[in-house]
């Protein structure tokens, strides 16, 4: 199954010309034979993050929403707060597995990640840290291998 994917980078500093994590995500998503149907960068402002994701959840071309950035614990990391109440059904295993896998790279700092996932408006939404390595880990080890199965289950 080929999915339409919306990619959101949440950052106060990144621009389209230096969004390395977003660029790498597009490469990986397209290599997995899915298509990017929307891509944007918004600042760490909960209302803007929520508005962008909510719009994509209403778009019939979007099957999966991926959000990177804003999942840490600094005062500006607010993606989780912006989106958590949209997630009607949680996929707790994503955050748990992400932290386990990232432990090999960042040791105990992995517990500071608020990576999360769930279903909103019948579509999977994944929140992951903004570093390129975190994006690669989340996409290659967890998200991309499961998109076909996840979408099949949601369609049942």
Secondary structure, DSSP 8 states (H G I E B T S, - for coil): ---EEEEEEE-SS--TTT-HHHHHHHHHHHHTT-EEEEEEEE-S-HHHHHHHHHHHHT-TT--EEEEES--SSSTT--HHHHHGGG-SEE-HHHHHHHHHHHHHHHGGGGGG---EEEEETTEEEEEE-SSHHHHHHIIIIIIHHHHHHHHHHHH-
